[in-house]
Amino acid sequence: MVHCTRYRLCDYLSYVSSSRKCTSINVINDLNLILSMEEGEALSPSYSTILIKLYGELYLNGASARGCIDSRRKYYRRIKLDYQMKKDKLKKTHVLNWSGRRYIPGIFKDGVLVAGHLHIHSEFLTDEEATKYLNLGVLKKSDFVKLPEGVKPTKKEQTIAELIEEGDYNRMVKRAKTLKLFEGTTPKKPELIKLLEDYNELV
């Protein structure tokens, strides 16, 4: 019998509601089980089917994985390496607006491949990974109902009507400059308001 004192992934995923799909919960349970085992037990005939199926779910988009002993050993070690993380790295404050697995074929920046061939599983995505993928452009802020802790939502720009109503002269000057509504001397507030109102009627 294995006595496991490691931090179990299911503790961190305890927020998962009963309304989640049964397949997602099974993956979590299987992962938790494999992480609790030593290599010899995980590779044994009693658990090899679970290990092979789990690897296919996590890394092969649900496809079947090979079942030889060398392959099973590789699967076990990769799963342990990828998922047996420290508790602080498992922090999850974000909420995605989709569930299940998403495949990312390739993300380019300035012609350079920065991320590709990724299988992102909503159940196992940590805040650290989510933030990294946001920075790379792999995920968008629109993918989230709630962003990871520390990531600021995109600020909605004030409309011209809201800006005029607020009455902040400096903000109005900045918007008028951005829109190239005047050149040279900065107009006084009444004139500035008129410029902004006239522009707002045209757009």
RODO-2510 file (C-alpha; in nm, 4 decimals, decimal comma):
residues 203
     n   res          X          Y          Z
     1     m     0,0000     0,0000     0,0000
     2     v     0,1311     0,3435    -0,0965
     3     h     0,1258     0,6084     0,1746
     4     c     0,1308     0,9387    -0,0115
     5     t     0,2049     1,2683     0,1627
     6     r     0,2365     1,4666    -0,1602
     7     y     0,0027     1,7540    -0,2315
     8     r    -0,2791     1,5996    -0,4272
     9     l    -0,4087     1,7742    -0,7362
    10     c    -0,7677     1,7007    -0,6419
    11     d    -0,7247     1,9149    -0,3282
    12     y    -0,6492     2,2097    -0,5485
    13     l    -0,9293     2,1191    -0,7872
    14     s    -1,1892     2,0797    -0,5130
    15     y    -1,3749     2,3768    -0,6538
    16     v    -1,4912     2,1596    -0,9470
    17     s    -1,8707     2,1552    -0,9326
    18     s    -2,0883     1,8491    -0,9667
    19     s    -2,2277     1,9930    -1,2906
    20     r    -1,8931     1,9401    -1,4710
    21     k    -1,8816     1,6675    -1,7325
    22     c    -1,8156     1,3176    -1,6004
    23     t    -1,5209     1,2713    -1,8398
    24     s    -1,3360     1,5709    -1,6920
    25     i    -1,3892     1,4420    -1,3379
    26     n    -1,2626     1,0960    -1,4402
    27     v    -0,9440     1,2506    -1,5797
    28     i    -0,8868     1,4365    -1,2526
    29     n    -0,9443     1,1215    -1,0494
    30     d    -0,7121     0,9155    -1,2696
    31     l    -0,4415     1,1820    -1,2538
    32     n    -0,4719     1,2008    -0,8778
    33     l    -0,4411     0,8227    -0,8566
    34     i    -0,1294     0,8006    -1,0778
    35     l     0,0393     1,0882    -0,8915
    36     s    -0,0098     0,9014    -0,5642
    37     m     0,1837     0,5953    -0,6890
    38     e     0,5460     0,4980    -0,7159
    39     e     0,6660     0,4090    -1,0645
    40     g     0,6537     0,0321    -1,0196
    41     e     0,2915     0,0303    -0,9112
    42     a     0,1801     0,2729    -1,1844
    43     l     0,3437     0,0503    -1,4509
    44     s     0,1890    -0,2704    -1,3159
    45     p    -0,0851    -0,4526    -1,5113
    46     s    -0,3399    -0,3363    -1,2509
    47     y    -0,2972     0,0307    -1,3436
    48     s    -0,1354     0,0325    -1,6890
    49     t    -0,4690     0,0800    -1,8671
    50     i    -0,5449     0,3891    -1,6562
    51     l    -0,1945     0,5282    -1,7189
    52     i    -0,2137     0,4774    -2,0959
    53     k    -0,5627     0,6270    -2,1199
    54     l    -0,4625     0,9222    -1,9005
    55     y    -0,1563     0,9980    -2,1131
    56     g    -0,3673     0,9917    -2,4293
    57     e    -0,6170     1,2316    -2,2724
    58     l    -0,3524     1,4763    -2,1467
    59     y    -0,1085     1,4762    -2,4381
    60     l    -0,2628     1,3154    -2,7473
    61     n    -0,5975     1,4921    -2,7691
    62     g    -0,7736     1,1755    -2,6552
    63     a    -0,6022     0,9429    -2,9044
    64     s    -0,4725     0,6003    -2,8052
    65     a    -0,1170     0,5781    -2,6701
    66     r     0,1256     0,2892    -2,7119
    67     g     0,1225     0,0324    -2,4343
    68     c     0,4729    -0,1201    -2,4194
    69     i     0,6632    -0,1023    -2,0887
    70     d     0,9127     0,1573    -2,2162
    71     s     0,6306     0,3813    -2,3334
    72     r     0,4436     0,3436    -2,0050
    73     r     0,7562     0,4384    -1,8131
    74     k     0,7942     0,7486    -2,0299
    75     y     0,4274     0,8388    -1,9737
    76     y     0,4555     0,8044    -1,5973
    77     r     0,7718     1,0146    -1,5736
    78     r     0,6350     1,2894    -1,7956
    79     i     0,3091     1,3088    -1,6009
    80     k     0,5004     1,3246    -1,2732
    81     l     0,7281     1,5956    -1,4107
    82     d     0,4465     1,8072    -1,5549
    83     y     0,1819     1,7715    -1,2861
    84     q     0,3563     1,7017    -0,9547
    85     m     0,4159     2,0721    -0,8988
    86     k     0,4581     2,2743    -0,5848
    87     k     0,1399     2,3942    -0,4198
    88     d     0,2051     2,7619    -0,4913
    89     k     0,2331     2,6892    -0,8635
    90     l    -0,1054     2,5179    -0,8645
    91     k    -0,2847     2,8395    -0,7708
    92     k    -0,5988     2,8861    -0,9758
    93     t    -0,8033     3,2039    -0,9409
    94     h    -0,9058     3,2384    -1,3060
    95     v    -1,2256     3,1134    -1,4693
    96     l    -1,2314     3,0292    -1,8400
    97     n    -1,5436     3,0745    -2,0495
    98     w    -1,4850     2,7350    -2,2111
    99     s    -1,4203     2,3875    -2,0730
   100     g    -1,2379     2,0785    -2,1896
   101     r    -0,9317     2,0752    -2,4109
   102     r    -0,8207     2,3272    -2,6733
   103     y    -0,5515     2,2628    -2,9351
   104     i    -0,3216     2,5528    -3,0325
   105     p    -0,1466     2,4767    -3,3654
   106     g     0,0963     2,7714    -3,3626
   107     i     0,1360     3,1304    -3,2423
   108     f     0,3813     3,3602    -3,4206
   109     k     0,5265     3,6957    -3,3114
   110     d     0,7337     3,8914    -3,5625
   111     g     0,7559     3,5797    -3,7759
   112     v     0,8928     3,3664    -3,4913
   113     l     0,7052     3,0663    -3,3507
   114     v     0,6610     3,1392    -2,9779
   115     a     0,4160     2,8594    -2,8959
   116     g     0,2701     2,5712    -3,0840
   117     h     0,1241     2,2224    -3,0730
   118     l    -0,0231     2,2889    -2,7297
   119     h    -0,3106     2,1007    -2,5715
   120     i    -0,4557     2,3308    -2,3058
   121     h    -0,6942     2,1579    -2,0674
   122     s    -0,9235     2,3912    -1,8750
   123     e    -0,9217     2,1698    -1,5641
   124     f    -0,5418     2,1715    -1,5278
   125     l    -0,4508     2,5234    -1,6412
   126     t    -0,2826     2,7108    -1,3546
   127     d    -0,2682     3,0882    -1,3053
   128     e     0,1023     3,0820    -1,3875
   129     e     0,0399     2,9082    -1,7212
   130     a    -0,2678     3,1200    -1,7996
   131     t    -0,0677     3,4415    -1,7464
   132     k     0,2164     3,3115    -1,9636
   133     y    -0,0256     3,2163    -2,2428
   134     l    -0,1941     3,5581    -2,2225
   135     n     0,1435     3,7304    -2,2589
   136     l     0,2305     3,5129    -2,5590
   137     g    -0,1066     3,5673    -2,7234
   138     v    -0,1944     3,1970    -2,7019
   139     l    -0,5020     3,2903    -2,4966
   140     k    -0,6989     3,6153    -2,5152
   141     k    -0,8637     3,8082    -2,2339
   142     s    -1,1920     3,7243    -2,4059
   143     d    -1,1265     3,3575    -2,3183
   144     f    -1,1839     3,4365    -1,9506
   145     v    -1,4880     3,5052    -1,7352
   146     k    -1,2377     3,5980    -1,4627
   147     l    -0,8721     3,6750    -1,5362
   148     p    -0,5846     3,5240    -1,3346
   149     e    -0,4913     3,7171    -1,0220
   150     g    -0,2596     4,0058    -1,1105
   151     v    -0,3766     4,0396    -1,4721
   152     k    -0,5665     4,3634    -1,5296
   153     p    -0,8735     4,3651    -1,7540
   154     t    -0,8611     4,5733    -2,0708
   155     k    -0,9807     4,9219    -1,9885
   156     k    -1,2808     5,0325    -2,1878
   157     e    -1,2144     5,3707    -2,3464
   158     q    -1,4499     5,6493    -2,2439
   159     t    -1,6875     5,7696    -2,5113
   160     i    -1,6588     6,1345    -2,6119
   161     a    -1,9993     6,2033    -2,4547
   162     e    -1,8787     6,0516    -2,1241
   163     l    -1,5572     6,2523    -2,1461
   164     i    -1,7433     6,5805    -2,1959
   165     e    -1,9851     6,4980    -1,9141
   166     e    -1,6923     6,4226    -1,6814
   167     g    -1,5498     6,7656    -1,7648
   168     d    -1,1806     6,6786    -1,7145
   169     y    -0,9990     6,9350    -1,9307
   170     n    -0,6691     6,7445    -1,9461
   171     r    -0,8416     6,4229    -2,0576
   172     m    -1,0318     6,6134    -2,3248
   173     v    -0,7088     6,7728    -2,4504
   174     k    -0,5433     6,4308    -2,4683
   175     r    -0,8345     6,2806    -2,6667
   176     a    -0,8515     6,5791    -2,9011
   177     k    -0,4759     6,5514    -2,9675
   178     t    -0,5106     6,1787    -3,0369
   179     l    -0,7897     6,2527    -3,2839
   180     k    -0,5835     6,5416    -3,4328
   181     l    -0,8671     6,7886    -3,3842
   182     f    -0,6344     7,0854    -3,3447
   183     e    -0,2768     7,1979    -3,4106
   184     g    -0,0586     7,4469    -3,2256
   185     t    -0,2148     7,6332    -2,9330
   186     t    -0,4376     7,4226    -2,7106
   187     p    -0,7953     7,5531    -2,7292
   188     k    -0,9799     7,6660    -2,4186
   189     k    -1,2363     7,4372    -2,2635
   190     p    -1,5533     7,5687    -2,4387
   191     e    -1,3836     7,5515    -2,7804
   192     l    -1,2424     7,2096    -2,7011
   193     i    -1,5852     7,0778    -2,6077
   194     k    -1,7245     7,2138    -2,9364
   195     l    -1,4487     7,0373    -3,1350
   196     l    -1,5209     6,7089    -2,9614
   197     e    -1,8985     6,7431    -3,0033
   198     d    -1,8619     6,8219    -3,3753
   199     y    -1,6336     6,5191    -3,4210
   200     n    -1,8748     6,2973    -3,2283
   201     e    -2,1593     6,3920    -3,4612
   202     l    -1,9528     6,2941    -3,7666
   203     v    -1,8538     5,9448    -3,6501
***
